[in-house]
Amino acid sequence: MNEFEEMVLTIIAIILATLLAAVLLEMWRAYFIDKRKNVIVAREALDRHFRALRAVVSADDVHDGIKHLLVQFSVAVSQRSVANDIARRIIAKERPELSVQQQQILEELIGEMRSLITHDKVMAQAIAMVIHFGFLSMIMRWPETEPALVRLAVNDAAMVNTHDSIRQRVEWVLEKMPARPSGGASLPTWRTAAAAAI
């Protein structure tokens, strides 16, 4: 191989390396733009979650037990380990396994929402927003949990009403919540404690 051929091969190698670098840079740029959009959506969902949570916590006609439960829900969905485990199990089409106590709490929450719909639809919607936007922000917040969005969308399409969707989201998070939240009272007794406080 003569000097000219070596020079041509070197130039070709430089051109190919430059093209490859440009392609990789463009791929990374597109990736980060996509991630930035997801972060923006997650932040919007989180903002709406907290606005709704503030409205519920400051409402007089919502039981203290419901307020406490939703604050615990908010804490749970902010934990990456909880989000990862829930996302993994959603993708695997697994179902949450609630204890009898957790099932009771879930039924009381759904019952409270049904009761609120008859006399305070705005507050019932605020509770639904706490749950929906909290769950959405949890799934969109981290890259490894995003694949669960597709499965969640499929699950939502099969729901006949919003209570089923809310029930499903609360089941997932409730399973991960501690049996004894901060404050000392066990979760099943929160309604009794709230009634005693009135």
JOFEN-V695077 format. One record per residue. N is the residue number from 1. SS is DSSP state (~ for helix, > for strand, _ for the rest). PHI is phi as a letter, one per 40 degrees, with the letter a starting at -180 (none if undefined). BURIAL is I if it has 9 or more other C-alpha atoms within 8 Angstrom, else O. Layout:
# JOFEN-V695077
[[N & SS & PHI & BURIAL] [N & SS & PHI & BURIAL]]
This chain:
# JOFEN-V695077
[[1 & _ & none & O] [2 & _ & c & O] [3 & ~ & c & O] [4 & ~ & c & O] [5 & ~ & c & O] [6 & ~ & c & I] [7 & ~ & c & O] [8 & ~ & c & O] [9 & ~ & c & O] [10 & ~ & c & O] [11 & ~ & c & O] [12 & ~ & c & O] [13 & ~ & c & O] [14 & ~ & c & O] [15 & ~ & c & O] [16 & ~ & c & O] [17 & ~ & c & O] [18 & ~ & c & O] [19 & ~ & c & O] [20 & ~ & c & O] [21 & ~ & c & O] [22 & ~ & c & O] [23 & ~ & c & O] [24 & ~ & c & O] [25 & ~ & c & O] [26 & ~ & c & O] [27 & ~ & c & O] [28 & ~ & c & O] [29 & ~ & c & O] [30 & ~ & c & O] [31 & ~ & c & O] [32 & ~ & c & O] [33 & ~ & c & O] [34 & ~ & c & O] [35 & ~ & c & O] [36 & ~ & c & O] [37 & ~ & c & O] [38 & ~ & c & I] [39 & ~ & c & I] [40 & ~ & c & O] [41 & ~ & c & I] [42 & ~ & c & I] [43 & ~ & c & I] [44 & ~ & c & O] [45 & ~ & c & I] [46 & ~ & c & I] [47 & ~ & c & O] [48 & ~ & c & I] [49 & ~ & d & I] [50 & ~ & c & I] [51 & ~ & c & O] [52 & ~ & c & I] [53 & ~ & c & I] [54 & ~ & c & O] [55 & ~ & c & I] [56 & ~ & c & I] [57 & ~ & c & O] [58 & _ & c & O] [59 & _ & c & O] [60 & _ & c & O] [61 & _ & c & O] [62 & _ & b & I] [63 & _ & d & I] [64 & ~ & d & I] [65 & ~ & c & I] [66 & ~ & c & I] [67 & ~ & d & I] [68 & ~ & c & O] [69 & ~ & c & O] [70 & ~ & c & I] [71 & ~ & c & I] [72 & ~ & c & I] [73 & ~ & d & I] [74 & ~ & c & I] [75 & ~ & c & O] [76 & ~ & c & I] [77 & ~ & c & I] [78 & _ & c & I] [79 & _ & c & O] [80 & ~ & c & I] [81 & ~ & c & O] [82 & ~ & c & I] [83 & ~ & d & I] [84 & ~ & c & I] [85 & ~ & c & O] [86 & ~ & c & I] [87 & ~ & c & I] [88 & ~ & d & I] [89 & ~ & c & I] [90 & ~ & c & I] [91 & ~ & c & I] [92 & _ & c & O] [93 & _ & g & O] [94 & _ & c & O] [95 & _ & b & O] [96 & _ & c & O] [97 & _ & b & O] [98 & _ & c & I] [99 & _ & c & O] [100 & ~ & d & O] [101 & ~ & c & I] [102 & ~ & c & I] [103 & ~ & c & I] [104 & ~ & c & I] [105 & ~ & c & I] [106 & ~ & d & I] [107 & ~ & c & O] [108 & ~ & c & O] [109 & ~ & c & I] [110 & ~ & c & I] [111 & ~ & c & O] [112 & ~ & c & O] [113 & ~ & c & I] [114 & ~ & c & I] [115 & ~ & c & O] [116 & ~ & c & I] [117 & ~ & d & I] [118 & ~ & c & O] [119 & ~ & b & O] [120 & _ & a & O] [121 & ~ & c & I] [122 & ~ & c & O] [123 & ~ & c & I] [124 & ~ & c & I] [125 & ~ & c & O] [126 & ~ & c & I] [127 & ~ & c & I] [128 & ~ & c & I] [129 & ~ & c & I] [130 & ~ & d & I] [131 & ~ & c & I] [132 & ~ & c & I] [133 & ~ & c & I] [134 & ~ & c & I] [135 & ~ & c & I] [136 & ~ & c & I] [137 & ~ & c & I] [138 & ~ & c & I] [139 & ~ & c & I] [140 & ~ & c & I] [141 & ~ & c & I] [142 & _ & b & I] [143 & ~ & d & O] [144 & ~ & c & O] [145 & ~ & c & I] [146 & _ & d & I] [147 & _ & d & I] [148 & ~ & c & I] [149 & ~ & d & I] [150 & ~ & c & O] [151 & ~ & c & I] [152 & ~ & c & I] [153 & ~ & c & O] [154 & ~ & c & O] [155 & ~ & c & O] [156 & ~ & c & O] [157 & ~ & c & O] [158 & _ & c & O] [159 & _ & c & I] [160 & _ & c & O] [161 & _ & a & O] [162 & ~ & c & O] [163 & ~ & c & O] [164 & ~ & c & I] [165 & ~ & c & I] [166 & ~ & c & I] [167 & ~ & d & I] [168 & ~ & c & O] [169 & ~ & c & I] [170 & ~ & c & I] [171 & ~ & d & I] [172 & ~ & c & I] [173 & ~ & c & I] [174 & ~ & d & I] [175 & ~ & c & I] [176 & ~ & c & O] [177 & _ & c & I] [178 & _ & c & O] [179 & _ & c & O] [180 & _ & b & O] [181 & _ & c & I] [182 & _ & d & O] [183 & _ & h & O] [184 & _ & g & O] [185 & _ & c & I] [186 & _ & c & I] [187 & ~ & d & I] [188 & ~ & c & I] [189 & ~ & c & O] [190 & ~ & c & I] [191 & ~ & c & I] [192 & ~ & c & O] [193 & ~ & c & I] [194 & ~ & c & I] [195 & ~ & c & O] [196 & ~ & c & O] [197 & ~ & c & O] [198 & _ & c & O]]
